[in-house]
């Protein structure tokens, strides 16, 4: 057992929980499993979290923090606004991709998040729309064909919604081929051309 | 019992089947129910269709015919191309809307269509893309910002995919509010502005 330094314990627990929840599902993962994987005694885990539900909450907020950090990184990068749009949406796709594949682990985790951290999906949606809006504002300033960034952020969210199933909606389409990451890239290139000044 | 004229029997049967399938589900509807609603003897129904599966096939092709007739009507109308785009997509939404509401009848019918008429979803997708392409070609000729109608038809199909769940995918989004017909109108207005020359 590798014992992480005390300050890293919370992080080690969250990482262990995410990887086990995704692999084995929330139901199939015990607090013991998480402790073992994080290299901690079960008793130590219980000093951080009173039960599995609290671990799920922590995981949900860890996702929200990652999303926020990623959005911030994109916004502060030196890319051009329409490249930020692409980078953000493709990165968001990659971040949520496991949750769209209709597999047991991710689906159970999504359900557990809706149960134990029901406020986080809305946080994710807000972050998503705010980031799009901030990017579109920049694009507008640089002369893109954008009139109302806030409103147009929502249209972009809706036009790309099929790529962000989140929380258990399967990527698999009932008819025709499923959409791929390449399709998202193509769609973004097309939207980018329409938005260019 | 109102006995329709012989030439109308097929139509009466299809109409009766659609309305019963949507209301009571495919499993909950018997050939007897359909005969009664169509005002025909059960024996007569069996001269048209050998079983319920064949009725489902006929219903699926009736939907395909309606879709084709509707697409043709839009294409041949005197509207401007971008108005055709709006009218077609909103009409398509209305046509498929019952199938997105996660209700028993429409979901069972969608499943039955996938089983008994598995070629029809692809027919619907082809018709959809061909219609969009034809409209975009016209729009291009009239000076819209469209380069490759065939390719761009697909991007429009993907950007509006969340409104056409087809075959049992629920409209209900796992997070945030569900999209409405008003959202589709808004999205189309926005796309229309971006496509205008």
Contacts between the chains, C-beta under 8 A, distances in Angstrom:
chain1	res1	chain2	res2	distance
A	110	B	174	7.3
A	114	B	174	7.4
A	121	B	174	7.2
A	121	B	175	3.5
A	121	B	176	7.2
A	122	B	175	6.9
A	122	B	176	7.0
A	124	B	175	6.9
A	125	B	175	5.8
A	125	B	176	4.6
A	145	B	194	6.5
A	147	B	193	7.9
A	151	B	186	8.0
A	151	B	190	7.8
A	152	B	190	6.5
A	155	B	186	6.8
A	155	B	187	5.3
A	155	B	190	4.4
A	155	B	191	7.7
A	158	B	159	7.7
A	158	B	162	6.4
A	158	B	179	6.3
A	158	B	183	6.2
A	158	B	187	5.4
A	159	B	158	7.7
A	159	B	159	3.5
A	159	B	160	7.5
A	159	B	187	6.6
A	159	B	191	7.8
A	160	B	159	7.5
A	161	B	161	7.7
A	161	B	162	4.3
A	161	B	173	7.7
A	161	B	179	7.6
A	162	B	158	6.4
A	162	B	161	4.3
A	162	B	162	5.7
A	165	B	174	7.6
A	166	B	174	5.7
A	166	B	175	5.7
A	167	B	174	3.7
A	167	B	175	5.9
A	168	B	174	6.1
A	169	B	169	7.7
A	169	B	173	7.5
A	169	B	174	5.4
A	173	B	161	7.7
A	173	B	169	7.5
A	174	B	110	7.3
A	174	B	114	7.5
A	174	B	121	7.2
A	174	B	165	7.6
A	174	B	166	5.7
A	174	B	167	3.7
A	174	B	168	6.1
A	174	B	169	5.5
A	175	B	121	3.5
A	175	B	122	7.0
A	175	B	124	6.9
A	175	B	125	5.8
A	175	B	166	5.7
A	175	B	167	5.9
A	176	B	121	7.1
A	176	B	122	7.0
A	176	B	125	4.6
A	179	B	158	6.3
A	179	B	161	7.6
A	183	B	158	6.2
A	186	B	151	8.0
A	186	B	154	8.0
A	186	B	155	6.8
A	187	B	155	5.3
A	187	B	158	5.4
A	187	B	159	6.6
A	190	B	151	7.7
A	190	B	152	6.5
A	190	B	155	4.4
A	191	B	155	7.7
A	191	B	159	7.8
A	191	B	194	7.9
A	193	B	147	7.8
A	194	B	145	6.5
A	194	B	191	7.9
A	194	B	194	3.9
A	194	B	195	6.7
A	195	B	194	6.7
